[in-house]
């Protein structure tokens, strides 16, 4: 998630006086697409973060 998206979600939570169930419907999943793609290329290069 980008910093801007993270700030927007934080402002939504505070400004909206949101309940946890409200926030859960709007939070972006992790990992972001860019993180997933980056992990694939690290793995292909033999340097994956989650390899044994």
PyMOL Python script that loads the backbone (N, CA, C, O; Angstrom):
from pymol import cmd

cmd.read_pdbstr("""\
ATOM      1  N   UNK A   1       0.849  -1.167   0.000  1.00  0.00           N
ATOM      2  CA  UNK A   1       0.000   0.000   0.000  1.00  0.00           C
ATOM      3  C   UNK A   1       0.893   1.228   0.000  1.00  0.00           C
ATOM      4  O   UNK A   1       1.922   1.262   0.675  1.00  0.00           O
ATOM      5  N   UNK A   2       0.505   2.200  -0.736  1.00  0.00           N
ATOM      6  CA  UNK A   2       1.285   3.427  -0.793  1.00  0.00           C
ATOM      7  C   UNK A   2       1.110   4.227   0.492  1.00  0.00           C
ATOM      8  O   UNK A   2       0.159   4.023   1.246  1.00  0.00           O
ATOM      9  N   UNK A   3       2.045   5.136   0.723  1.00  0.00           N
ATOM     10  CA  UNK A   3       1.927   6.004   1.910  1.00  0.00           C
ATOM     11  C   UNK A   3       0.647   6.826   1.864  1.00  0.00           C
ATOM     12  O   UNK A   3      -0.020   7.019   2.880  1.00  0.00           O
ATOM     13  N   UNK A   4       0.316   7.307   0.669  1.00  0.00           N
ATOM     14  CA  UNK A   4      -0.903   8.117   0.528  1.00  0.00           C
ATOM     15  C   UNK A   4      -2.135   7.309   0.897  1.00  0.00           C
ATOM     16  O   UNK A   4      -3.031   7.812   1.575  1.00  0.00           O
ATOM     17  N   UNK A   5      -2.184   6.058   0.455  1.00  0.00           N
ATOM     18  CA  UNK A   5      -3.332   5.212   0.795  1.00  0.00           C
ATOM     19  C   UNK A   5      -3.374   4.949   2.298  1.00  0.00           C
ATOM     20  O   UNK A   5      -4.450   4.945   2.896  1.00  0.00           O
ATOM     21  N   UNK A   6      -2.225   4.731   2.904  1.00  0.00           N
ATOM     22  CA  UNK A   6      -2.173   4.515   4.352  1.00  0.00           C
ATOM     23  C   UNK A   6      -2.650   5.731   5.125  1.00  0.00           C
ATOM     24  O   UNK A   6      -3.384   5.609   6.105  1.00  0.00           O
ATOM     25  N   UNK A   7      -2.225   6.911   4.675  1.00  0.00           N
ATOM     26  CA  UNK A   7      -2.690   8.150   5.328  1.00  0.00           C
ATOM     27  C   UNK A   7      -4.182   8.328   5.143  1.00  0.00           C
ATOM     28  O   UNK A   7      -4.886   8.716   6.075  1.00  0.00           O
ATOM     29  N   UNK A   8      -4.664   8.047   3.949  1.00  0.00           N
ATOM     30  CA  UNK A   8      -6.092   8.201   3.680  1.00  0.00           C
ATOM     31  C   UNK A   8      -6.903   7.275   4.578  1.00  0.00           C
ATOM     32  O   UNK A   8      -7.931   7.678   5.122  1.00  0.00           O
ATOM     33  N   UNK A   9      -6.445   6.041   4.734  1.00  0.00           N
ATOM     34  CA  UNK A   9      -7.160   5.106   5.601  1.00  0.00           C
ATOM     35  C   UNK A   9      -7.114   5.571   7.050  1.00  0.00           C
ATOM     36  O   UNK A   9      -8.114   5.475   7.761  1.00  0.00           O
ATOM     37  N   UNK A  10      -5.966   6.074   7.495  1.00  0.00           N
ATOM     38  CA  UNK A  10      -5.858   6.563   8.868  1.00  0.00           C
ATOM     39  C   UNK A  10      -6.790   7.742   9.106  1.00  0.00           C
ATOM     40  O   UNK A  10      -7.457   7.811  10.138  1.00  0.00           O
ATOM     41  N   UNK A  11      -6.839   8.665   8.156  1.00  0.00           N
ATOM     42  CA  UNK A  11      -7.721   9.820   8.286  1.00  0.00           C
ATOM     43  C   UNK A  11      -9.184   9.392   8.274  1.00  0.00           C
ATOM     44  O   UNK A  11     -10.013   9.964   8.982  1.00  0.00           O
ATOM     45  N   UNK A  12      -9.492   8.392   7.474  1.00  0.00           N
ATOM     46  CA  UNK A  12     -10.854   7.865   7.432  1.00  0.00           C
ATOM     47  C   UNK A  12     -11.241   7.308   8.798  1.00  0.00           C
ATOM     48  O   UNK A  12     -12.335   7.574   9.296  1.00  0.00           O
ATOM     49  N   UNK A  13     -10.358   6.550   9.389  1.00  0.00           N
ATOM     50  CA  UNK A  13     -10.640   5.925  10.680  1.00  0.00           C
ATOM     51  C   UNK A  13     -10.880   6.985  11.748  1.00  0.00           C
ATOM     52  O   UNK A  13     -11.849   6.899  12.502  1.00  0.00           O
ATOM     53  N   UNK A  14     -10.007   7.979  11.817  1.00  0.00           N
ATOM     54  CA  UNK A  14     -10.113   9.009  12.856  1.00  0.00           C
ATOM     55  C   UNK A  14     -11.271   9.955  12.566  1.00  0.00           C
ATOM     56  O   UNK A  14     -12.090  10.213  13.448  1.00  0.00           O
ATOM     57  N   UNK A  15     -11.350  10.475  11.346  1.00  0.00           N
ATOM     58  CA  UNK A  15     -12.365  11.456  11.001  1.00  0.00           C
ATOM     59  C   UNK A  15     -13.768  10.893  10.951  1.00  0.00           C
ATOM     60  O   UNK A  15     -14.740  11.620  11.158  1.00  0.00           O
ATOM     61  N   UNK A  16     -13.880   9.627  10.682  1.00  0.00           N
ATOM     62  CA  UNK A  16     -15.172   8.982  10.526  1.00  0.00           C
ATOM     63  C   UNK A  16     -15.680   8.458  11.852  1.00  0.00           C
ATOM     64  O   UNK A  16     -16.846   8.080  11.963  1.00  0.00           O
ATOM     65  N   UNK A  17     -14.815   8.431  12.870  1.00  0.00           N
ATOM     66  CA  UNK A  17     -15.151   7.826  14.166  1.00  0.00           C
ATOM     67  C   UNK A  17     -15.636   6.394  13.922  1.00  0.00           C
ATOM     68  O   UNK A  17     -16.663   5.963  14.445  1.00  0.00           O
ATOM     69  N   UNK A  18     -14.863   5.682  13.113  1.00  0.00           N
ATOM     70  CA  UNK A  18     -15.244   4.367  12.616  1.00  0.00           C
ATOM     71  C   UNK A  18     -15.119   3.278  13.681  1.00  0.00           C
ATOM     72  O   UNK A  18     -14.274   3.341  14.574  1.00  0.00           O
ATOM     73  N   UNK A  19     -15.963   2.310  13.555  1.00  0.00           N
ATOM     74  CA  UNK A  19     -15.905   1.093  14.365  1.00  0.00           C
ATOM     75  C   UNK A  19     -14.976   0.101  13.656  1.00  0.00           C
ATOM     76  O   UNK A  19     -14.787   0.206  12.445  1.00  0.00           O
ATOM     77  N   UNK A  20     -14.392  -0.861  14.383  1.00  0.00           N
ATOM     78  CA  UNK A  20     -13.510  -1.834  13.741  1.00  0.00           C
ATOM     79  C   UNK A  20     -14.149  -2.548  12.549  1.00  0.00           C
ATOM     80  O   UNK A  20     -13.473  -2.787  11.548  1.00  0.00           O
ATOM     81  N   UNK A  21     -15.404  -2.884  12.633  1.00  0.00           N
ATOM     82  CA  UNK A  21     -16.059  -3.574  11.519  1.00  0.00           C
ATOM     83  C   UNK A  21     -16.148  -2.673  10.287  1.00  0.00           C
ATOM     84  O   UNK A  21     -16.099  -3.166   9.160  1.00  0.00           O
ATOM     85  N   UNK A  22     -16.279  -1.352  10.490  1.00  0.00           N
ATOM     86  CA  UNK A  22     -16.300  -0.410   9.372  1.00  0.00           C
ATOM     87  C   UNK A  22     -14.936  -0.361   8.693  1.00  0.00           C
ATOM     88  O   UNK A  22     -14.836  -0.399   7.466  1.00  0.00           O
ATOM     89  N   UNK A  23     -13.902  -0.276   9.499  1.00  0.00           N
ATOM     90  CA  UNK A  23     -12.544  -0.180   8.979  1.00  0.00           C
ATOM     91  C   UNK A  23     -12.161  -1.457   8.231  1.00  0.00           C
ATOM     92  O   UNK A  23     -11.511  -1.390   7.188  1.00  0.00           O
ATOM     93  N   UNK A  24     -12.551  -2.594   8.743  1.00  0.00           N
ATOM     94  CA  UNK A  24     -12.185  -3.879   8.141  1.00  0.00           C
ATOM     95  C   UNK A  24     -12.661  -3.983   6.697  1.00  0.00           C
ATOM     96  O   UNK A  24     -12.035  -4.674   5.893  1.00  0.00           O
ATOM     97  N   UNK A  25     -13.732  -3.324   6.361  1.00  0.00           N
ATOM     98  CA  UNK A  25     -14.250  -3.367   4.981  1.00  0.00           C
ATOM     99  C   UNK A  25     -13.451  -2.493   4.028  1.00  0.00           C
ATOM    100  O   UNK A  25     -13.592  -2.624   2.813  1.00  0.00           O
ATOM    101  N   UNK A  26     -12.610  -1.600   4.557  1.00  0.00           N
ATOM    102  CA  UNK A  26     -11.920  -0.629   3.714  1.00  0.00           C
ATOM    103  C   UNK A  26     -10.409  -0.748   3.697  1.00  0.00           C
ATOM    104  O   UNK A  26      -9.756  -0.059   2.913  1.00  0.00           O
ATOM    105  N   UNK A  27      -9.838  -1.587   4.523  1.00  0.00           N
ATOM    106  CA  UNK A  27      -8.385  -1.701   4.609  1.00  0.00           C
ATOM    107  C   UNK A  27      -7.882  -2.565   3.454  1.00  0.00           C
ATOM    108  O   UNK A  27      -8.482  -3.588   3.125  1.00  0.00           O
ATOM    109  N   UNK A  28      -6.782  -2.146   2.849  1.00  0.00           N
ATOM    110  CA  UNK A  28      -6.195  -2.881   1.730  1.00  0.00           C
ATOM    111  C   UNK A  28      -5.491  -4.135   2.237  1.00  0.00           C
ATOM    112  O   UNK A  28      -4.877  -4.114   3.304  1.00  0.00           O
ATOM    113  N   UNK A  29      -5.579  -5.228   1.475  1.00  0.00           N
ATOM    114  CA  UNK A  29      -4.900  -6.452   1.880  1.00  0.00           C
ATOM    115  C   UNK A  29      -3.393  -6.311   1.737  1.00  0.00           C
ATOM    116  O   UNK A  29      -2.892  -5.440   1.027  1.00  0.00           O
ATOM    117  N   UNK A  30      -2.696  -7.184   2.423  1.00  0.00           N
ATOM    118  CA  UNK A  30      -1.238  -7.210   2.368  1.00  0.00           C
ATOM    119  C   UNK A  30      -0.839  -8.584   1.878  1.00  0.00           C
ATOM    120  O   UNK A  30      -1.476  -9.535   2.330  1.00  0.00           O
ATOM    121  N   UNK A  31       0.109  -8.805   1.035  1.00  0.00           N
ATOM    122  CA  UNK A  31       1.023  -7.797   0.496  1.00  0.00           C
ATOM    123  C   UNK A  31       0.415  -7.057  -0.691  1.00  0.00           C
ATOM    124  O   UNK A  31      -0.492  -7.542  -1.367  1.00  0.00           O
ATOM    125  N   UNK A  32       0.946  -5.887  -0.908  1.00  0.00           N
ATOM    126  CA  UNK A  32       0.538  -5.117  -2.082  1.00  0.00           C
ATOM    127  C   UNK A  32       1.064  -5.821  -3.328  1.00  0.00           C
ATOM    128  O   UNK A  32       1.987  -6.631  -3.247  1.00  0.00           O
ATOM    129  N   UNK A  33       0.482  -5.513  -4.466  1.00  0.00           N
ATOM    130  CA  UNK A  33       0.906  -6.138  -5.714  1.00  0.00           C
ATOM    131  C   UNK A  33       2.398  -5.937  -5.951  1.00  0.00           C
ATOM    132  O   UNK A  33       3.090  -6.870  -6.358  1.00  0.00           O
ATOM    133  N   UNK A  34       2.901  -4.733  -5.702  1.00  0.00           N
ATOM    134  CA  UNK A  34       4.327  -4.470  -5.937  1.00  0.00           C
ATOM    135  C   UNK A  34       5.207  -5.323  -5.023  1.00  0.00           C
ATOM    136  O   UNK A  34       6.276  -5.767  -5.444  1.00  0.00           O
ATOM    137  N   UNK A  35       4.781  -5.559  -3.790  1.00  0.00           N
ATOM    138  CA  UNK A  35       5.543  -6.415  -2.886  1.00  0.00           C
ATOM    139  C   UNK A  35       5.534  -7.862  -3.357  1.00  0.00           C
ATOM    140  O   UNK A  35       6.556  -8.545  -3.292  1.00  0.00           O
ATOM    141  N   UNK A  36       4.392  -8.327  -3.829  1.00  0.00           N
ATOM    142  CA  UNK A  36       4.288  -9.702  -4.317  1.00  0.00           C
ATOM    143  C   UNK A  36       5.168  -9.905  -5.548  1.00  0.00           C
ATOM    144  O   UNK A  36       5.866 -10.913  -5.653  1.00  0.00           O
ATOM    145  N   UNK A  37       5.136  -8.951  -6.476  1.00  0.00           N
ATOM    146  CA  UNK A  37       5.968  -9.053  -7.678  1.00  0.00           C
ATOM    147  C   UNK A  37       7.445  -8.994  -7.298  1.00  0.00           C
ATOM    148  O   UNK A  37       8.252  -9.764  -7.819  1.00  0.00           O
ATOM    149  N   UNK A  38       7.797  -8.097  -6.406  1.00  0.00           N
ATOM    150  CA  UNK A  38       9.187  -8.004  -5.951  1.00  0.00           C
ATOM    151  C   UNK A  38       9.666  -9.291  -5.315  1.00  0.00           C
ATOM    152  O   UNK A  38      10.798  -9.713  -5.555  1.00  0.00           O
ATOM    153  N   UNK A  39       8.833  -9.919  -4.513  1.00  0.00           N
ATOM    154  CA  UNK A  39       9.182 -11.184  -3.874  1.00  0.00           C
ATOM    155  C   UNK A  39       9.401 -12.282  -4.911  1.00  0.00           C
ATOM    156  O   UNK A  39      10.303 -13.106  -4.760  1.00  0.00           O
ATOM    157  N   UNK A  40       8.590 -12.299  -5.953  1.00  0.00           N
ATOM    158  CA  UNK A  40       8.765 -13.288  -7.025  1.00  0.00           C
ATOM    159  C   UNK A  40      10.140 -13.140  -7.655  1.00  0.00           C
ATOM    160  O   UNK A  40      10.843 -14.132  -7.847  1.00  0.00           O
ATOM    161  N   UNK A  41      10.532 -11.915  -7.979  1.00  0.00           N
ATOM    162  CA  UNK A  41      11.822 -11.722  -8.628  1.00  0.00           C
ATOM    163  C   UNK A  41      12.984 -11.994  -7.682  1.00  0.00           C
ATOM    164  O   UNK A  41      14.013 -12.512  -8.115  1.00  0.00           O
ATOM    165  N   UNK A  42      12.848 -11.662  -6.416  1.00  0.00           N
ATOM    166  CA  UNK A  42      13.894 -12.023  -5.447  1.00  0.00           C
ATOM    167  C   UNK A  42      14.038 -13.539  -5.351  1.00  0.00           C
ATOM    168  O   UNK A  42      15.154 -14.057  -5.294  1.00  0.00           O
ATOM    169  N   UNK A  43      12.925 -14.242  -5.334  1.00  0.00           N
ATOM    170  CA  UNK A  43      12.955 -15.702  -5.273  1.00  0.00           C
ATOM    171  C   UNK A  43      13.612 -16.279  -6.517  1.00  0.00           C
ATOM    172  O   UNK A  43      14.449 -17.176  -6.422  1.00  0.00           O
ATOM    173  N   UNK A  44      13.237 -15.770  -7.678  1.00  0.00           N
ATOM    174  CA  UNK A  44      13.847 -16.247  -8.929  1.00  0.00           C
ATOM    175  C   UNK A  44      15.348 -15.983  -8.968  1.00  0.00           C
ATOM    176  O   UNK A  44      16.096 -16.733  -9.594  1.00  0.00           O
ATOM    177  N   UNK A  45      15.786 -14.930  -8.307  1.00  0.00           N
ATOM    178  CA  UNK A  45      17.209 -14.603  -8.241  1.00  0.00           C
ATOM    179  C   UNK A  45      17.923 -15.334  -7.123  1.00  0.00           C
ATOM    180  O   UNK A  45      19.120 -15.137  -6.914  1.00  0.00           O
ATOM    181  N   UNK A  46      17.175 -16.201  -6.381  1.00  0.00           N
ATOM    182  CA  UNK A  46      17.778 -16.961  -5.288  1.00  0.00           C
ATOM    183  C   UNK A  46      17.944 -16.174  -4.002  1.00  0.00           C
ATOM    184  O   UNK A  46      18.692 -16.584  -3.114  1.00  0.00           O
ATOM    185  N   UNK A  47      17.257 -15.053  -3.896  1.00  0.00           N
ATOM    186  CA  UNK A  47      17.378 -14.202  -2.705  1.00  0.00           C
ATOM    187  C   UNK A  47      16.035 -13.910  -2.060  1.00  0.00           C
ATOM    188  O   UNK A  47      15.867 -12.863  -1.436  1.00  0.00           O
ATOM    189  N   UNK A  48      15.085 -14.811  -2.198  1.00  0.00           N
ATOM    190  CA  UNK A  48      13.752 -14.580  -1.648  1.00  0.00           C
ATOM    191  C   UNK A  48      13.783 -14.368  -0.139  1.00  0.00           C
ATOM    192  O   UNK A  48      14.543 -15.022   0.576  1.00  0.00           O
ATOM    193  N   UNK A  49      12.968 -13.467   0.324  1.00  0.00           N
ATOM    194  CA  UNK A  49      12.934 -13.151   1.751  1.00  0.00           C
ATOM    195  C   UNK A  49      12.365 -14.293   2.585  1.00  0.00           C
ATOM    196  O   UNK A  49      12.673 -14.410   3.771  1.00  0.00           O
ATOM    197  N   UNK A  50      11.553 -15.118   1.982  1.00  0.00           N
ATOM    198  CA  UNK A  50      10.867 -16.164   2.734  1.00  0.00           C
ATOM    199  C   UNK A  50      11.323 -17.564   2.329  1.00  0.00           C
ATOM    200  O   UNK A  50      10.561 -18.526   2.423  1.00  0.00           O
ATOM    201  N   UNK A  51      12.556 -17.665   1.884  1.00  0.00           N
ATOM    202  CA  UNK A  51      13.124 -18.968   1.531  1.00  0.00           C
ATOM    203  C   UNK A  51      13.926 -19.501   2.712  1.00  0.00           C
ATOM    204  O   UNK A  51      14.444 -18.739   3.529  1.00  0.00           O
ATOM    205  N   UNK A  52      14.015 -20.814   2.783  1.00  0.00           N
ATOM    206  CA  UNK A  52      14.830 -21.434   3.849  1.00  0.00           C
ATOM    207  C   UNK A  52      16.249 -21.549   3.423  1.00  0.00           C
ATOM    208  O   UNK A  52      17.083 -22.044   4.182  1.00  0.00           O
TER     209      UNK A  52
END
""", "prot")
cmd.dss("prot")
cmd.show_as("cartoon", "prot")
cmd.util.cbc("prot")
cmd.orient("prot")
